[in-house]
Amino acid sequence: MALTQSRVPPATSTAPRIGVLGSFGGFNIGDEAILLCVLSCLRSHRPDARLVVFSRDAEHTRTHRRDADEVVHWEGVPQKPVLDALQSLDLLVVGGGGFLYDGEARRYLRLVKAAQDRGVPTFAYAVGAGPLSEPADREAVRTVLSAMDEVVVRDEESHLVLEEVGVEREITVTADPALLLPREPFTEQMMRQEGLPTDTRLVGMSVREPGRAAEKLDEGDYHALLADVADFLTRRMDAHVVFVPMERQDVHHAHAVLSRMSAPDRGRILHNTYSPGEILGFMNHLDLVVGMRLHFVMFAALSGLPVLPLPYSGKVFDFARRMGAPALVGVAREQAGLMLAEVDRLWDEFPERREALEVRMRRLRELAGETCLRCGVLLDRVDAAAAAPGRIRHEHIEGV
């Protein structure tokens, strides 16, 4: 396929400038895990690269992502510095993560289109897509992704969404970049600081706003339903329940569920701020997980835990299918009995399921690594094109 050609860099510096654009800036632990893994991938291919992160909260990214060489704040600021930063790139890596949905896709893709207009090669790094019903977002996705040098998505759901929107190009399906996240210790001191018992079983729960998962329930009924599940877990397993916020607003919903439990003294909410790797490390203290957030479920599966995903979107359905976990159709009052029965069966049958889960997760990690390899191949092509004498960025070379 055609590859956009880079200008030959100055003789004093041959290191490529690589931009990374996604939903970064501390809003979501899963997105921050993705950023860490994408930066690690790029470093592994080009240790000398100048990595430029486009962030929605530049101060947060500068503080927490010291492996980024530059951080550009792009949201709600004058656009000239952002466009200048795009102009200086040799490659723009878009994603991963799921920001190609109604109301958000056109905002991110406006920057990608600006990079393309300036002759910068673009790579979609295991992105997620959907839902996409707004005409402006659909048009942005269709035109911008069709012009990218390569498009890799993280699940079949996203592939189907892009096909339905009309993206006419080859699309590769791999897996979420965060599957390669390094684990960090969650120490006994951290457990004590959170007031968590270490001499009893612990069940992890991740709750968020109901969204499409419980669109027929009012918020009070939704919280009460999840409280019933939490109470059942404390009785069935003689356990404590730990609510793990993956986004800031999750704390509100965790408190609401906890307040409706009949045994709130057996529930805790993590209150301190932790890195994605530490949340992955926290899974070592758990015995079972019930969750809505994709990366919470993912971290539990990586840790070899029995997992019941509570679906709120296609990406959770897709991951549940790929890891071989039971996937409920939705979160509704009439499904309370089904939810409890699934948890009960999951706990009883997991010793026989553990090996199958480990095999599936190894395969998903291999697929996540494939995205990194594909990005490296494109980066090598960019390097080769930059070294070609007499070339300038806005040329296109067939078959490079």
C-alpha positions as CSV (number, residue, x, y, z in Angstrom):
1,M,0.0,0.0,0.0
2,A,1.1,3.6,-0.3
3,L,3.1,5.0,2.5
4,T,3.4,8.7,3.3
5,Q,7.1,9.8,3.0
6,S,8.9,11.6,5.8
7,R,11.3,14.4,5.3
8,V,14.9,13.5,5.8
9,P,15.6,14.5,9.4
10,P,18.5,16.9,10.2
11,A,21.9,15.4,10.3
12,T,22.2,16.1,14.0
13,S,19.3,13.9,14.8
14,T,17.9,10.8,13.1
15,A,15.6,9.8,15.9
16,P,12.0,9.7,14.8
17,R,9.3,11.8,16.5
18,I,6.3,9.6,17.2
19,G,3.0,11.0,18.4
20,V,0.5,8.9,20.5
21,L,-3.1,10.1,20.6
22,G,-5.8,8.5,22.7
23,S,-8.1,9.1,25.7
24,F,-5.2,9.8,27.9
25,G,-4.9,12.1,30.9
26,G,-5.9,10.1,34.0
27,F,-9.6,9.8,33.3
28,N,-9.6,6.0,33.1
29,I,-7.2,3.3,34.5
30,G,-7.7,1.2,31.4
31,D,-6.7,3.9,29.1
32,E,-3.6,4.7,31.1
33,A,-2.7,1.0,31.0
34,I,-3.0,1.2,27.2
35,L,-0.8,4.3,27.0
36,L,1.9,2.6,29.1
37,C,1.9,-0.5,26.8
38,V,1.9,1.5,23.6
39,L,4.9,3.7,24.8
40,S,6.7,0.5,25.8
41,C,6.1,-1.0,22.4
42,L,7.5,2.1,20.6
43,R,10.5,2.2,22.9
44,S,11.3,-1.5,22.2
45,H,11.5,-0.7,18.5
46,R,13.2,2.6,18.7
47,P,14.9,3.4,22.0
48,D,16.0,6.7,20.7
49,A,12.6,7.8,19.5
50,R,11.1,11.1,20.7
51,L,7.7,10.1,22.0
52,V,5.1,12.8,22.0
53,V,1.8,12.1,23.9
54,F,-1.3,14.1,23.0
55,S,-3.2,14.3,26.3
56,R,-6.5,15.7,27.6
57,D,-4.8,16.5,30.9
58,A,-1.1,17.3,30.1
59,E,-0.1,17.8,33.8
60,H,-1.4,14.4,34.8
61,T,0.5,12.8,31.9
62,R,3.7,14.6,32.6
63,T,3.5,13.5,36.2
64,H,2.6,9.9,35.7
65,R,4.2,9.0,32.3
66,R,7.8,9.9,32.7
67,D,8.5,7.7,29.7
68,A,6.9,10.3,27.4
69,D,9.5,12.8,26.1
70,E,6.9,15.5,25.4
71,V,3.2,16.0,26.3
72,V,0.9,18.2,24.2
73,H,-2.4,19.3,25.7
74,W,-4.9,19.3,22.9
75,E,-8.4,19.7,24.4
76,G,-9.9,23.2,24.8
77,V,-6.7,25.1,23.9
78,P,-5.5,27.2,20.9
79,Q,-4.9,24.8,18.1
80,K,-1.8,26.3,16.5
81,P,0.6,24.7,19.0
82,V,-1.2,21.4,18.6
83,L,-1.0,21.6,14.8
84,D,2.7,22.5,14.9
85,A,3.3,19.5,17.1
86,L,1.5,17.3,14.5
87,Q,3.5,18.8,11.7
88,S,6.8,17.8,13.4
89,L,5.9,14.1,13.6
90,D,7.3,11.2,11.6
91,L,4.4,8.9,12.7
92,L,1.2,9.3,14.6
93,V,0.0,6.3,16.5
94,V,-3.8,6.5,17.2
95,G,-5.0,4.6,20.3
96,G,-5.4,2.0,21.5
97,G,-8.6,2.2,23.4
98,G,-12.3,2.8,22.5
99,F,-12.8,6.4,21.6
100,L,-14.4,5.9,18.2
101,Y,-18.0,6.3,19.4
102,D,-20.8,8.8,19.0
103,G,-19.8,12.3,20.2
104,E,-16.1,11.5,20.6
105,A,-14.9,10.0,17.3
106,R,-15.0,13.3,15.3
107,R,-13.1,15.1,18.0
108,Y,-10.1,12.7,17.9
109,L,-10.2,12.1,14.2
110,R,-10.0,15.9,13.5
111,L,-6.5,15.7,14.8
112,V,-5.7,12.6,12.8
113,K,-7.0,14.2,9.7
114,A,-4.8,17.3,10.4
115,A,-1.8,15.0,10.6
116,Q,-2.7,13.2,7.4
117,D,-3.1,16.6,5.6
118,R,0.5,17.4,6.7
119,G,1.7,14.1,5.2
120,V,2.2,12.3,8.5
121,P,1.8,8.5,8.4
122,T,-0.9,7.3,10.8
123,F,-1.4,3.9,12.5
124,A,-4.5,2.7,14.4
125,Y,-3.2,0.8,17.3
126,A,-5.8,-1.8,18.4
127,V,-8.6,0.7,18.6
128,G,-12.2,0.0,19.7
129,A,-15.2,1.3,17.8
130,G,-18.9,1.7,18.5
131,P,-21.6,2.6,18.9
132,L,-21.6,4.8,15.8
133,S,-24.9,6.2,14.7
134,E,-24.3,9.9,14.4
135,P,-23.8,10.9,10.8
136,A,-20.9,13.3,11.6
137,D,-19.0,10.6,13.5
138,R,-19.7,8.0,10.9
139,E,-18.4,10.2,8.1
140,A,-15.2,11.1,10.1
141,V,-14.5,7.4,10.8
142,R,-15.2,6.4,7.2
143,T,-12.9,9.0,5.6
144,V,-10.1,9.2,8.1
145,L,-9.6,5.5,8.8
146,S,-9.8,4.7,5.1
147,A,-6.8,7.0,4.6
148,M,-4.7,5.6,7.4
149,D,-1.5,3.6,6.7
150,E,-2.8,0.6,8.7
151,V,-5.9,0.0,10.9
152,V,-5.8,-2.6,13.7
153,V,-8.8,-3.1,16.0
154,R,-8.9,-4.9,19.3
155,D,-12.0,-7.0,18.8
156,E,-14.4,-8.4,16.3
157,E,-17.2,-6.1,17.5
158,S,-15.1,-3.1,16.4
159,H,-14.3,-4.7,13.0
160,L,-18.0,-5.2,12.4
161,V,-18.8,-1.6,13.4
162,L,-16.2,-0.2,11.0
163,E,-17.4,-2.4,8.1
164,E,-21.0,-1.3,8.8
165,V,-19.9,2.4,8.8
166,G,-18.3,1.9,5.4
167,V,-14.6,1.8,6.1
168,E,-13.3,0.1,2.9
169,R,-9.9,-1.2,3.6
170,E,-8.1,-4.1,5.2
171,I,-8.7,-4.2,9.0
172,T,-6.7,-6.5,11.2
173,V,-8.2,-7.8,14.5
174,T,-5.8,-8.4,17.4
175,A,-6.4,-7.7,21.1
176,D,-6.3,-5.0,23.7
177,P,-2.8,-3.5,24.2
178,A,-3.3,-3.5,28.0
179,L,-3.0,-7.3,28.0
180,L,0.7,-6.7,28.0
181,L,0.7,-4.5,31.1
182,P,3.5,-5.3,33.6
183,R,2.3,-6.2,37.1
184,E,3.4,-4.1,40.0
185,P,3.2,-5.1,43.7
186,F,0.1,-4.3,45.7
187,T,1.8,-4.6,49.1
188,E,0.6,-5.7,52.5
189,Q,1.1,-2.1,53.7
190,M,-1.3,-0.9,50.9
191,M,-3.8,-3.5,52.1
192,R,-3.6,-2.1,55.7
193,Q,-3.9,1.5,54.5
194,E,-7.1,0.6,52.7
195,G,-8.4,-1.3,55.8
196,L,-8.7,-4.5,53.9
197,P,-8.6,-7.9,55.7
198,T,-5.9,-10.3,54.8
199,D,-7.3,-13.3,56.6
200,T,-10.5,-13.9,54.6
201,R,-11.6,-14.3,51.0
202,L,-12.0,-11.1,49.0
203,V,-14.3,-10.6,46.0
204,G,-13.5,-7.7,43.6
205,M,-16.4,-5.7,42.1
206,S,-16.3,-3.0,39.4
207,V,-19.4,-0.9,39.0
208,R,-20.1,2.1,36.8
209,E,-23.0,4.1,35.5
210,P,-25.7,1.8,34.2
211,G,-25.7,3.0,30.6
212,R,-27.1,0.5,28.1
213,A,-26.4,-2.4,30.4
214,A,-29.4,-1.4,32.6
215,E,-31.4,1.1,30.5
216,K,-34.7,-0.3,31.7
217,L,-33.8,0.2,35.4
218,D,-33.8,3.5,37.3
219,E,-30.5,4.2,39.0
220,G,-31.8,3.2,42.5
221,D,-33.0,-0.2,41.3
222,Y,-29.7,-0.7,39.5
223,H,-27.7,0.0,42.6
224,A,-30.0,-2.3,44.7
225,L,-29.6,-5.1,42.2
226,L,-25.8,-4.9,42.4
227,A,-26.0,-4.7,46.2
228,D,-28.0,-8.0,46.1
229,V,-25.2,-9.6,44.1
230,A,-22.6,-8.3,46.6
231,D,-24.6,-9.6,49.6
232,F,-24.9,-13.0,48.0
233,L,-21.1,-13.1,47.5
234,T,-20.4,-12.3,51.1
235,R,-22.7,-15.1,52.2
236,R,-21.9,-17.7,49.6
237,M,-18.1,-17.3,49.9
238,D,-17.8,-16.0,53.5
239,A,-16.0,-13.1,51.9
240,H,-15.6,-9.3,51.9
241,V,-16.4,-7.3,48.8
242,V,-13.9,-4.7,47.5
243,F,-15.1,-2.1,45.0
244,V,-12.4,-1.0,42.7
245,P,-13.1,2.3,40.9
246,M,-11.6,2.4,37.4
247,E,-12.8,5.9,36.7
248,R,-13.5,8.9,39.0
249,Q,-17.3,8.6,38.7
250,D,-17.2,4.9,39.7
251,V,-16.7,6.0,43.3
252,H,-20.2,7.5,43.4
253,H,-21.8,4.3,42.1
254,A,-19.7,2.1,44.5
255,H,-20.8,4.1,47.5
256,A,-24.5,3.8,46.3
257,V,-24.2,0.0,46.0
258,L,-22.4,-0.3,49.3
259,S,-25.1,1.8,51.0
260,R,-27.8,-0.6,49.8
261,M,-26.0,-3.8,51.0
262,S,-27.6,-5.6,54.0
263,A,-24.1,-6.2,55.3
264,P,-22.2,-3.0,54.4
265,D,-19.6,-3.7,57.1
266,R,-18.3,-6.5,54.7
267,G,-17.7,-4.1,51.9
268,R,-14.9,-1.7,51.2
269,I,-14.0,0.8,48.4
270,L,-10.4,1.5,47.3
271,H,-9.9,5.1,48.0
272,N,-6.2,5.8,47.3
273,T,-4.8,6.4,43.8
274,Y,-3.0,3.5,42.2
275,S,-1.2,2.9,38.9
276,P,-2.6,0.5,36.4
277,G,0.1,-2.0,37.3
278,E,-0.7,-1.8,41.0
279,I,-4.4,-2.5,40.2
280,L,-3.2,-5.5,38.2
281,G,-1.1,-6.5,41.2
282,F,-4.1,-6.1,43.5
283,M,-5.8,-9.0,41.7
284,N,-3.3,-11.3,43.5
285,H,-5.3,-10.6,46.7
286,L,-8.7,-11.5,45.2
287,D,-10.5,-14.9,45.0
288,L,-13.3,-14.0,42.5
289,V,-14.3,-10.9,40.4
290,V,-17.6,-9.5,39.2
291,G,-17.2,-6.5,37.0
292,M,-18.5,-4.1,34.4
293,R,-15.3,-2.2,33.4
294,L,-13.5,-4.0,30.6
295,H,-10.0,-3.6,32.0
296,F,-11.0,-4.7,35.4
297,V,-12.3,-7.9,33.9
298,M,-9.2,-8.2,31.8
299,F,-6.8,-7.7,34.8
300,A,-8.7,-10.4,36.7
301,A,-8.5,-12.8,33.7
302,L,-4.8,-12.1,33.4
303,S,-4.4,-13.1,37.0
304,G,-6.2,-16.4,36.6
305,L,-9.3,-15.5,38.6
306,P,-12.9,-16.7,38.1
307,V,-14.6,-13.8,36.4
308,L,-18.2,-12.9,35.8
309,P,-18.5,-9.9,33.4
310,L,-21.5,-7.7,33.8
311,P,-22.1,-6.4,30.2
312,Y,-22.7,-2.8,29.4
313,S,-21.3,-2.7,25.9
314,G,-20.2,-4.9,23.0
315,K,-16.5,-4.7,24.0
316,V,-17.3,-6.5,27.2
317,F,-19.4,-9.1,25.4
318,D,-16.6,-9.7,23.0
319,F,-13.9,-10.0,25.6
320,A,-16.1,-12.4,27.7
321,R,-16.5,-14.6,24.7
322,R,-12.8,-14.6,23.9
323,M,-11.8,-15.5,27.4
324,G,-14.5,-18.2,27.7
325,A,-16.4,-16.5,30.6
326,P,-20.2,-16.5,31.0
327,A,-21.6,-13.3,29.5
328,L,-25.0,-12.2,30.7
329,V,-27.4,-10.5,28.2
330,G,-27.9,-7.4,30.4
331,V,-28.4,-6.2,34.0
332,A,-32.1,-6.3,34.8
333,R,-34.3,-7.1,37.8
334,E,-35.7,-10.2,36.3
335,Q,-32.1,-11.5,35.7
336,A,-31.1,-11.3,39.4
337,G,-31.6,-15.0,39.9
338,L,-29.6,-15.8,36.7
339,M,-26.8,-13.6,37.9
340,L,-26.6,-15.3,41.3
341,A,-26.8,-18.7,39.7
342,E,-23.9,-17.8,37.3
343,V,-21.7,-16.6,40.2
344,D,-22.5,-19.8,42.1
345,R,-21.7,-22.0,39.1
346,L,-18.6,-20.1,38.3
347,W,-17.2,-20.5,41.8
348,D,-17.9,-24.3,41.8
349,E,-16.6,-25.1,38.3
350,F,-13.6,-22.8,38.1
351,P,-11.0,-25.4,39.1
352,E,-11.9,-27.3,35.9
353,R,-12.0,-24.1,33.8
354,R,-8.7,-22.6,35.0
355,E,-6.4,-24.3,32.5
356,A,-8.7,-23.3,29.6
357,L,-8.6,-19.7,30.8
358,E,-4.8,-19.6,30.9
359,V,-4.6,-21.0,27.3
360,R,-7.0,-18.3,26.0
361,M,-5.2,-15.5,27.8
362,R,-1.9,-16.6,26.4
363,R,-3.3,-16.4,22.9
364,L,-4.8,-13.0,23.6
365,R,-1.4,-11.7,24.8
366,E,0.2,-13.0,21.6
367,L,-2.4,-11.1,19.6
368,A,-1.7,-8.0,21.6
369,G,2.0,-8.4,20.8
370,E,1.1,-8.7,17.1
371,T,-0.1,-5.1,17.1
372,C,3.3,-4.0,18.4
373,L,5.1,-5.9,15.7
374,R,2.9,-4.4,13.0
375,C,3.5,-0.9,14.3
376,G,7.2,-1.7,14.3
377,V,7.1,-2.7,10.6
378,L,5.4,0.6,9.7
379,L,8.0,2.5,11.7
380,D,10.8,0.7,9.8
381,R,9.2,1.7,6.6
382,V,9.0,5.3,7.7
383,D,12.7,5.2,8.6
384,A,13.6,3.7,5.2
385,A,11.5,6.3,3.4
386,A,13.1,9.1,5.4
387,A,16.6,7.8,4.4
388,A,15.8,7.8,0.7
389,P,17.6,10.8,-0.9
390,G,15.6,13.6,-2.3
391,R,12.3,12.6,-0.7
392,I,9.9,14.9,1.1
393,R,7.1,14.1,3.4
394,H,4.2,14.7,1.0
395,E,5.3,12.2,-1.6
396,H,3.7,8.7,-1.6
397,I,5.8,5.6,-2.5
398,E,4.0,2.6,-3.7
399,G,5.0,-0.7,-2.1
400,V,7.3,0.7,0.6
